[in-house]
Amino acid sequence: MFQETPIFSRLVDERGDIPAQVRGEAERIRRDLARVMPWAPVSDLPARTMPDRGRP
């Protein structure tokens, strides 16, 4: 997305490609979670409701 801009290239040179590192970590965490937690399609999950806090 930003690879064509000079400032992005400079930041990558100075700091590393942080967005790519974050994407890699997120994918690693997703794979780890997939091994230990069964995934149900979102449509099968019950609707999330807010608790009643005594408001009229």
C-alpha positions in Angstrom: 0.0 0.0 0.0 2.7 2.5 1.0 5.7 0.8 -0.6 5.8 3.4 -3.4 6.3 6.4 -1.1 9.8 7.7 -0.3 8.9 8.2 3.4 7.7 4.6 3.8 11.0 3.4 2.2 13.0 5.5 4.6 11.0 4.3 7.6 11.5 0.7 6.6 15.2 1.3 6.2 15.4 2.9 9.7 12.9 0.9 11.7 12.2 -2.3 9.7 8.9 -3.3 8.0 6.7 -3.1 11.1 3.4 -3.7 9.3 4.8 -6.9 7.8 6.1 -8.0 11.2 2.8 -7.4 12.8 1.0 -9.3 10.0 3.4 -12.2 10.5 2.8 -12.2 14.3 -0.9 -12.0 13.9 -0.9 -15.0 11.5 1.3 -17.0 13.9 -1.1 -16.3 16.8 -4.1 -17.2 14.6 -2.4 -20.5 13.7 -1.6 -21.2 17.4 -5.1 -20.4 18.5 -6.6 -22.6 15.7 -4.7 -25.6 17.2 -6.1 -25.1 20.7 -9.5 -23.6 20.1 -12.2 -25.0 17.8 -13.5 -22.3 15.5 -17.3 -22.0 15.0 -18.7 -20.0 12.1 -19.8 -16.5 13.3 -23.4 -17.2 12.3 -23.5 -20.2 14.8 -22.5 -18.0 17.8 -25.2 -16.6 20.0 -25.9 -12.9 19.7 -23.9 -10.8 22.2 -26.1 -8.8 24.5 -25.3 -6.0 26.9 -26.2 -6.7 30.5 -29.1 -4.7 31.9 -27.6 -2.0 34.1 -30.9 -0.9 35.7 -31.6 1.8 33.1 -35.3 2.5 32.4 
